[in-house]
Amino acid sequence: MKTYLIYFSPGGSTKKTLRNIAKGLINTEIVEIDMMKQENRQKKFEFGQNDLVLLGMMTATKLFGVPSQVIGALKGNNTPFVGVVTCGNGYYGSSLKVMKKGMEKRGFTMIAGGGFIGKYSFGRGIAENRPDQKDEAIQLKFGEAIHKKLFIGNNRTLHSKIGIDWPKEGSFSTIKCAIISMIPGLGMKLPASWNKLNFDSSCIKCDKCVNTCPVGALSLKDNVVQDQTKCIGCQACVNGCPKQSITIASNKLIKSVENVAQYRSKRKEPKLFI
């Protein structure tokens, strides 16, 4: 049996989480597929009933990024999968339910899932060092439980009921998330005007942001140029810049991040379903 780690991980937390879970899976070959790469999202990957897929993506009420491209590149044949979503010390929303439904349409069967905590992509200081050692221990045990369930017990039934993790950031936020959850589709994205970035003079033109961008929204000539029509606001460039030369320019997004920050100082633990 092969185990495939498939992830869209702009900040690296989701990738790290999947790798930690995989440490609990014994005697299986691990294959990684990075969906941050456009060429991978344009391919078609097919899996058998004896494969295991761990799918990891970030969440913002629903799946965030390019979920239709990621899930659309995958085809299962009664293939067991584990759904993993990461959030910045907040809530995993309806993302796991959305992922389960989308993957089942592609021939997969969810056997386990989890909402995990990782560094908040839109601002510094929130869940900055997560996943930490405590998270890693939980992730390892989750992997061991999956191993026992599937590899030893050949049990492919998801016994836990996945609910919606409503935000604790005020009634307006809850109502907004409820409305977003009812909109058809796998994911959500920010308005294009919210994605505008500033590039300051500390930029060393290392090209890392251009190479990191999953949708080709940045180019480097004399200075970094952003195409807001392509940008999905994943913040991969912001979080990956070695000089912290890239910052959010949208006042609306800045205010939204400030509102979020006041509710996310308290540590939140992962939520597991198996």
C-alpha positions in Angstrom: 0.0 0.0 0.0 1.2 3.5 -0.9 0.3 6.6 1.1 0.0 9.9 -0.8 0.4 13.2 1.0 -1.3 15.8 -1.2 -1.3 19.3 0.0 -1.9 23.0 -0.8 0.2 24.7 1.8 1.1 28.4 1.3 2.6 28.8 4.7 4.0 25.3 5.2 1.8 24.4 8.2 -0.4 22.0 6.3 2.5 20.2 4.7 4.2 19.8 8.1 0.9 18.5 9.7 0.6 15.8 7.0 4.2 14.7 7.4 3.7 14.4 11.2 0.6 12.3 10.7 2.4 10.1 8.2 5.0 9.3 10.9 2.4 7.1 12.6 1.8 5.1 9.4 4.1 2.1 9.6 5.3 0.0 6.6 3.9 2.1 3.9 5.6 4.0 1.1 5.1 7.8 1.3 4.7 9.8 -1.9 4.2 13.6 -1.7 2.3 15.7 -4.3 2.6 19.4 -3.8 -0.5 21.2 -5.2 1.1 24.6 -4.8 2.7 23.7 -8.2 0.5 24.6 -11.1 1.8 21.7 -13.2 0.6 19.2 -10.6 -2.9 20.8 -10.5 -3.0 20.4 -14.3 -2.2 16.6 -14.1 -4.6 13.8 -13.4 -3.8 11.5 -10.5 -5.6 8.2 -10.2 -5.6 6.0 -7.0 -6.7 2.4 -6.3 -8.6 0.9 -3.4 -5.4 -0.2 -1.8 -3.9 3.3 -1.7 -4.3 5.8 1.1 -4.6 9.6 0.4 -4.0 12.3 3.0 -5.4 15.5 1.6 -4.4 18.7 3.4 -5.6 22.3 2.7 -6.1 25.5 4.5 -9.5 26.8 5.6 -11.4 30.1 5.8 -14.9 28.9 6.7 -14.7 26.8 3.5 -11.7 25.4 1.7 -9.3 28.3 0.7 -7.0 28.5 -2.2 -7.8 26.6 -5.4 -9.8 23.6 -4.1 -11.6 22.9 -7.4 -8.3 22.5 -9.2 -6.8 20.4 -6.4 -9.7 18.0 -5.9 -10.4 18.0 -9.7 -6.9 16.6 -10.3 -7.7 13.5 -8.2 -9.6 10.4 -9.1 -10.2 7.5 -6.7 -11.5 4.0 -7.0 -13.1 3.4 -3.7 -9.9 4.9 -2.3 -9.7 5.7 1.4 -8.7 9.2 2.3 -8.0 11.3 5.4 -9.1 14.9 5.2 -6.9 17.5 7.0 -7.7 21.2 7.2 -5.5 23.8 9.0 -6.6 27.1 10.5 -4.8 29.9 12.4 -5.9 29.3 16.0 -9.5 29.8 14.8 -12.1 27.5 13.3 -12.0 24.9 10.6 -15.6 25.9 9.6 -17.4 23.7 7.1 -14.2 22.8 5.2 -14.1 19.1 6.3 -17.7 18.6 5.2 -17.0 20.3 1.9 -13.8 18.3 1.4 -15.7 15.0 2.2 -18.5 15.8 -0.3 -16.1 16.9 -3.0 -13.8 13.9 -2.6 -16.7 11.4 -2.5 -17.8 12.6 -5.9 -14.3 11.8 -7.2 -14.4 8.2 -5.9 -12.9 8.5 -2.5 -14.1 7.4 1.0 -13.3 9.5 4.0 -12.1 7.3 6.9 -10.8 10.0 9.2 -10.4 13.8 9.3 -9.1 16.6 11.4 -9.1 20.3 12.0 -5.5 21.3 13.0 -3.9 24.5 14.1 -1.1 26.2 12.1 0.4 29.7 11.8 -2.2 32.3 10.8 -1.4 33.2 7.2 -2.7 36.8 7.2 -0.9 38.3 10.2 2.1 37.6 12.5 1.7 36.6 16.1 -1.3 34.3 15.8 -0.4 30.6 16.4 3.1 31.7 15.3 4.9 28.5 16.3 2.3 26.0 15.5 2.2 23.1 15.0 4.4 22.8 18.1 5.6 19.8 20.0 2.2 19.2 21.6 0.5 19.3 18.2 3.1 17.0 16.7 2.4 14.4 19.5 -1.4 14.6 18.7 -0.7 14.3 15.0 1.6 11.3 15.5 -1.1 9.5 17.6 -3.7 10.4 14.9 -1.5 8.7 12.3 -1.1 5.6 14.6 -4.9 5.5 15.0 -5.4 5.6 11.3 -2.8 2.8 10.9 -4.6 0.6 13.4 -8.0 1.3 11.9 -7.1 0.8 8.2 -3.9 -1.2 7.9 -4.7 -3.6 10.8 -8.5 -3.6 11.1 -9.3 -2.9 7.4 -12.0 -0.6 8.7 -13.1 2.1 6.3 -16.1 3.5 8.1 -16.0 7.1 9.5 -17.6 6.6 12.9 -17.4 10.3 14.0 -19.9 12.8 12.8 -18.3 15.9 11.3 -19.9 19.1 12.5 -19.4 22.8 11.6 -17.0 24.6 13.8 -18.6 28.0 14.2 -16.3 31.0 14.9 -16.2 32.6 18.3 -15.5 36.0 16.8 -18.8 37.7 17.3 -22.4 37.2 16.0 -21.6 39.0 12.7 -18.8 36.7 12.0 -20.9 33.6 12.7 -23.7 34.9 10.4 -21.2 35.7 7.7 -19.7 32.2 7.9 -23.1 30.6 7.9 -24.0 32.4 4.6 -20.7 31.4 3.0 -21.2 27.8 4.1 -24.5 27.7 2.1 -23.0 29.0 -1.1 -22.4 26.2 -3.6 -18.9 25.2 -4.4 -15.8 23.7 -2.7 -14.2 27.0 -1.6 -14.2 30.7 -1.2 -11.8 33.5 -2.1 -11.3 37.1 -1.1 -12.5 40.0 -3.3 -9.7 40.9 -5.7 -9.4 44.4 -4.1 -8.5 42.8 -0.8 -5.4 41.0 -2.3 -3.4 44.2 -3.1 0.2 44.0 -1.8 2.9 46.4 -1.0 6.5 45.7 -1.9 9.0 47.9 -0.1 12.6 48.9 -0.8 14.0 46.1 1.4 13.2 43.7 -1.5 16.4 42.0 -2.7 14.8 40.7 -5.9 15.6 37.1 -4.9 12.6 35.9 -7.0 11.4 33.6 -4.1 7.9 35.2 -4.1 7.6 34.7 -7.9 8.6 31.1 -7.6 6.4 30.5 -4.5 3.1 32.0 -6.0 0.8 29.1 -6.9 -1.1 30.9 -9.6 1.6 33.0 -11.3 0.3 36.3 -10.1 3.8 37.8 -9.5 6.6 38.7 -12.0 10.0 40.3 -11.5 11.3 42.9 -13.9 12.9 46.0 -12.3 10.5 45.5 -9.4 8.0 42.9 -8.3 4.7 43.3 -10.3 1.4 41.8 -9.0 -1.5 40.8 -11.1 -4.5 41.1 -8.8 -6.8 39.4 -11.3 -4.8 36.2 -10.8 -4.0 36.5 -7.1 -6.0 34.4 -4.7 -4.8 36.0 -1.5 -3.1 32.9 -0.1 -0.2 34.9 1.4 2.4 32.4 0.3 4.6 35.3 -1.0 4.1 37.3 2.2 5.0 34.4 4.5 7.9 33.2 2.3 9.7 36.5 1.8 13.1 36.4 3.6 13.2 40.1 4.1 9.5 40.6 5.1 9.3 43.1 2.2 5.8 42.2 1.2 2.8 43.5 3.3 -1.0 43.6 2.9 -2.1 46.9 1.3 -5.9 46.5 1.6 -7.3 48.5 4.6 -10.4 46.2 4.6 -8.2 43.1 5.0 -6.0 44.8 7.6 -9.1 45.7 9.7 -10.5 42.2 9.3 -7.2 40.7 10.5 -7.2 43.1 13.5 -10.7 41.9 14.4 -9.6 38.3 14.1 -6.5 38.9 16.3 -8.5 40.0 19.3 -10.3 36.6 19.4 -7.4 34.3 18.7 -5.0 34.8 21.5 -6.3 31.8 23.4 -4.8 28.5 22.4 -7.1 26.1 20.5 -6.5 22.4 20.2 -7.0 20.2 17.1 -10.4 18.4 16.5 -10.2 14.8 15.3 -12.7 12.6 13.6 -12.1 8.9 13.1 
